Amino acid sequence: MNAILGTRIRFLRESKGLTQEQIAEKMNCTRQKYARLERGLTDISYSSITRIAEILEIKTEDITSAVNNIEQKEHLFRKNGDQIEGDKFEFINQMIDTFYAHRRLYNKVRQVEVNE
């Protein structure tokens, strides 16, 4: 999950034309620590995700959502015995990975709330 979030953060940061140094400075951390977040080498807290979203002037969901195309144009199931064109296995695996990523993120946020 950390790698998925890190890749997404990197993409969004680069699309805004910002450097790792600029983000790290606004987060009050070193560039190396921020770079480890982008590479998925360290766990990223929900508060860090929220802070990065604020810096990038985007919604938190823009980072946590692994599915960019919300509008699904084709069905993933068979209707009336129709044949499925192509292999949907990869897409379904990505959806399962997204579910577990969101679940882990939820549990981390909940754990922080319990500890406070």
VENRA-V658226 format. One record per residue. RES is the residue in three letters. PSI is psi in degrees with one decimal (999 if undefined). Layout:
res->{RES;RES}
psi->{PSI;PSI}
This chain:
res->{MET;ASN;ALA;ILE;LEU;GLY;THR;ARG;ILE;ARG;PHE;LEU;ARG;GLU;SER;LYS;GLY;LEU;THR;GLN;GLU;GLN;ILE;ALA;GLU;LYS;MET;ASN;CYS;THR;ARG;GLN;LYS;TYR;ALA;ARG;LEU;GLU;ARG;GLY;LEU;THR;ASP;ILE;SER;TYR;SER;SER;ILE;THR;ARG;ILE;ALA;GLU;ILE;LEU;GLU;ILE;LYS;THR;GLU;ASP;ILE;THR;SER;ALA;VAL;ASN;ASN;ILE;GLU;GLN;LYS;GLU;HIS;LEU;PHE;ARG;LYS;ASN;GLY;ASP;GLN;ILE;GLU;GLY;ASP;LYS;PHE;GLU;PHE;ILE;ASN;GLN;MET;ILE;ASP;THR;PHE;TYR;ALA;HIS;ARG;ARG;LEU;TYR;ASN;LYS;VAL;ARG;GLN;VAL;GLU;VAL;ASN;GLU}
psi->{-40.5;-39.0;-38.6;-47.9;-42.3;-43.2;-42.2;-43.9;-43.8;-46.0;-46.8;-40.3;-46.9;-35.4;-24.4;-5.2;26.0;153.6;165.0;-37.2;-42.0;-43.9;-45.4;-41.0;-43.6;-23.8;-3.0;46.9;172.8;158.7;-35.7;-43.1;-44.0;-40.3;-37.0;-33.8;-46.3;-33.5;-6.7;21.3;-17.2;155.0;140.7;127.5;160.6;-35.4;-35.2;-41.5;-44.0;-43.2;-42.6;-41.9;-41.7;-44.5;-42.2;-5.3;49.6;173.4;151.0;-36.5;-26.1;-26.6;-47.0;-17.9;119.1;-9.0;110.1;-33.5;95.6;-36.5;112.4;120.3;-15.2;151.2;147.3;5.5;165.6;131.3;123.8;37.6;9.3;153.0;143.6;126.2;126.9;170.5;119.5;2.2;-45.6;-43.6;-43.5;-40.2;-41.0;-39.4;-40.8;-43.6;-41.1;-43.1;-49.0;-34.4;-45.0;-38.1;-44.2;-41.8;-43.5;-45.0;-35.5;-43.7;-43.7;-37.9;-38.2;-42.7;-39.4;-38.9;-21.0;999}
